[in-house]
Amino acid sequence: MTGACLHPEVVASCRGKPRMLGLQLGDELRERIMLARSALSQLAGFRCLQPWWLPYPAYLYWAEFQAWRLMEQPVRQVYPAVAEQIEGMAEGAGLNLSSMYLFQALESVMTALDICCDSPDTCEMASPRFAACSAVAVRGRRSASGRPIVAHNFDNVDVVRSFYVLRERHGAGQYRTLEFTMAPLSGAVDGVNEKGLCITYNYGFTASAGAPAPSVSMAISEALGTCGTVREAITSISSRPRCGGALLMLADAEGDVAALELASDRACTRRPDGADDCLFHGNAYQTAKLQEVEAPAETRYGESAPLPLRGRRVMESPERRDARLAELMATSAPADADDLARLMSDHGADGRGDDGTICMHGDYWSTNASLQLFPAQRKMRVAYGPACQAEFREFAL
């Protein structure tokens, strides 16, 4: 397997009131944010939504205006501090506010079947999803130390890898947090806070997008800033409006572990069965309540999707990865960080590795970030690149 492994580092640190947080983030991440806007022209998931008759500059302007028009007020109503932070980020980066809202909106659009579907009758996807992702959590007897550990492979298209960042945030009156995300996003993909709460984010494929609302990454960042336990975070995230689908893995310093499955109109929590002390998921919902609004099993990528995806079932990779995780986690042996790193590097029973394996090496998506989170120690280990080549760096609060 090939792929360069860039070394992660904390590239932005901000503190203060929301607008000041945004100004600092926008200023410190300006170059990456501007490059991200330029790279939208290479993002197939964005270009697939472009009308054939509309030139790209006009399409970009239209998309940015629509994102701002539809999203600003819902964000301001649910998370007023986030709206202020986005304003600060736009000013700090030297971008229009509408440009910043497009980045926030894309996260939700790319997980919504009823936005991206060619036709309800054909069940063909007009646009590819943003990413895949796999997550595992162990605690108690399944953890070599007895303490919880969460391991996460973040799978995405190569073009977004240049915009991955680690940032430290300390909002006024909030907990200090260490977050993995993409430079233009106001919210977090993964993170840990000073109380020991950890959250990781897998995209869910939902047919229930709902009305315009804040993104799931905004909810994650808000929970990391204001919650100290898994229970508090579940209440915070599930009780507020959101758009798009997600499977979150949560753990805290007290040893609680949970998976939270989300769509715009419902949420459901899973916890380890009995004394099993482990949880895992890819991008397929595992609760009946969420499966009701999941992409139908036979939904396939349509002719407007990138060539490697056309004709393939949307749920094929999630199903394969969940089956392999179940097989590998069937052992009762306790795992430490190195054991989980090996598990997340798995290339399938034949060892070849493709876009249906835990360590993903596909023609379109691949694993390009690997993380391990340790609630009791308030730390993260992060590596950029394939999980099988991970050179972890450790960061702690």
SULLINHU-V161429 format. One record per run of one state. SS is the DSSP state (H for helix, E for strand, - for the rest). FROM is the first residue (numbers start at 1). TO is the last residue. Records with the same first field share a line. If there is no record, write none. Layout:
SS = FROM-TO + FROM-TO
This chain:
- = 1-9 + 17-17 + 29-29 + 43-43 + 48-55 + 79-79 + 94-96 + 110-111 + 120-123 + 126-130 + 132-133 + 139-139 + 144-148 + 157-157 + 172-176 + 183-189 + 194-197 + 205-205 + 207-214 + 227-229 + 239-242 + 244-244 + 252-256 + 264-265 + 271-277 + 282-287 + 292-293 + 295-299 + 302-306 + 310-312 + 314-315 + 329-334 + 336-336 + 345-360 + 362-365 + 375-378 + 385-386 + 390-392 + 397-397
E = 10-16 + 112-112 + 117-119 + 124-125 + 131-131 + 134-138 + 143-143 + 149-156 + 164-171 + 177-182 + 190-193 + 198-204 + 206-206 + 215-215 + 243-243 + 245-251 + 257-263 + 266-270 + 278-281 + 294-294 + 300-301 + 313-313 + 335-335 + 361-361 + 366-374 + 379-384 + 393-396
H = 18-28 + 30-42 + 44-47 + 56-78 + 80-93 + 97-109 + 113-116 + 140-142 + 158-163 + 216-226 + 230-238 + 288-291 + 307-309 + 316-328 + 337-344 + 387-389
